[in-house]
Amino acid sequence: QVKLVESGGGLVQAGGSLRLSCAASGGTFSTYLMAWFRQAPGKEREFVASIRWSGPITYYLYYADSVKGRFTISEDNAKNTVYLQMNSLKPEDTAIYSCALKSKEGINYEYWGQGTQVTVSS
């Protein structure tokens, strides 16, 4: 079974930066999408960013409007890891950040990590 493990969360001052990692392991599958979501206290989970592969080394990046220009999603194929570089952090970015994976065979995001807490203080 595929396992996703996030890391890199923490407490940071407004304007600071963090880099989240999501390492994937196990299973045999063809990845179609990997995405970052976040859920703030009392709020619904929202999409943050995603990477969509159209081939082994060809992919496209997508971002929520709220993070465009500040966050960057990237990948390291050799390490089976995706990253979320977060710059110019704002208090409203405070949330639990989770990564998810959808294979080409799957209907929904079938694999989710446990989440990592990001807290931005003012």
C-alpha positions in Angstrom: 0.0 0.0 0.0 1.2 3.5 -0.8 2.2 5.6 2.2 2.6 9.4 2.2 4.5 11.1 5.0 4.6 14.9 5.4 7.2 16.8 7.2 8.5 20.4 7.6 5.7 22.1 9.4 6.3 24.4 12.4 5.8 27.8 13.9 7.0 30.8 11.9 6.6 34.6 12.0 4.6 36.3 9.4 6.8 37.0 6.3 8.8 33.9 7.0 9.3 30.7 5.0 8.8 27.0 5.4 9.4 24.0 3.1 7.1 21.1 3.4 8.0 17.6 2.1 5.8 14.7 1.2 7.5 11.4 0.7 5.7 8.6 -1.1 6.6 4.9 -0.6 5.2 1.5 -1.3 2.9 0.0 -3.9 3.1 -0.1 -7.6 1.2 2.6 -9.4 1.4 5.3 -12.0 1.0 8.7 -10.4 -1.3 11.2 -12.1 -1.7 13.9 -9.5 -0.1 14.9 -6.2 -1.5 17.8 -4.4 -1.3 19.8 -1.2 -4.4 20.6 0.8 -4.9 22.6 4.0 -7.5 22.9 6.7 -7.6 25.7 9.1 -9.4 25.6 12.4 -13.1 25.7 11.9 -12.8 25.8 8.1 -13.3 23.3 5.4 -10.3 21.7 3.7 -9.1 23.6 0.7 -6.9 23.0 -2.3 -3.5 24.6 -2.2 -1.3 23.4 -5.1 -0.9 20.3 -7.3 1.4 18.7 -9.8 0.0 16.8 -12.7 2.1 14.4 -14.7 1.5 13.9 -18.4 4.6 11.7 -18.8 7.5 10.4 -16.7 9.3 13.8 -16.7 6.6 16.2 -18.0 4.3 17.8 -15.5 2.1 20.9 -14.9 1.7 23.0 -11.8 -1.5 24.5 -10.4 -2.1 26.9 -7.5 -4.9 28.3 -5.6 -5.3 32.0 -6.1 -4.6 32.7 -2.4 -1.0 31.3 -2.7 0.0 32.2 -6.2 3.3 34.0 -6.2 4.1 32.9 -2.7 4.1 29.1 -2.8 5.9 26.7 -5.2 5.2 23.0 -5.6 8.1 20.9 -6.9 9.2 17.3 -7.1 12.2 15.1 -6.8 11.5 11.9 -8.8 14.6 10.1 -7.5 13.4 10.6 -3.9 9.7 10.0 -4.7 9.0 13.3 -2.9 7.0 16.5 -3.6 7.7 19.7 -1.9 5.8 22.9 -1.0 8.0 25.9 -0.7 6.0 28.6 1.2 7.3 32.1 1.2 5.9 35.4 2.6 3.7 33.4 5.0 0.6 35.1 6.4 -1.3 34.3 9.6 -4.2 33.1 7.4 -1.9 30.4 6.0 -2.1 28.7 9.4 -3.5 25.2 8.9 -2.8 21.5 8.9 -1.3 20.8 5.5 -1.8 17.4 3.9 -0.6 15.8 0.7 -2.6 13.5 -1.4 -2.0 11.2 -4.4 -4.2 10.2 -7.2 -3.1 7.3 -9.6 -4.3 7.1 -13.1 -6.5 4.2 -12.1 -8.1 5.9 -9.1 -11.3 7.9 -9.1 -10.4 10.2 -6.2 -7.3 11.0 -4.3 -6.9 7.5 -2.8 -3.9 8.2 -0.6 -3.4 10.8 2.1 -0.7 11.7 4.5 -1.2 12.4 8.2 -0.7 16.1 7.9 1.7 18.6 9.3 0.9 21.7 11.3 1.9 25.1 10.0 1.4 28.0 12.3 2.1 31.6 11.3 2.2 34.2 14.0 1.7 37.9 13.6 
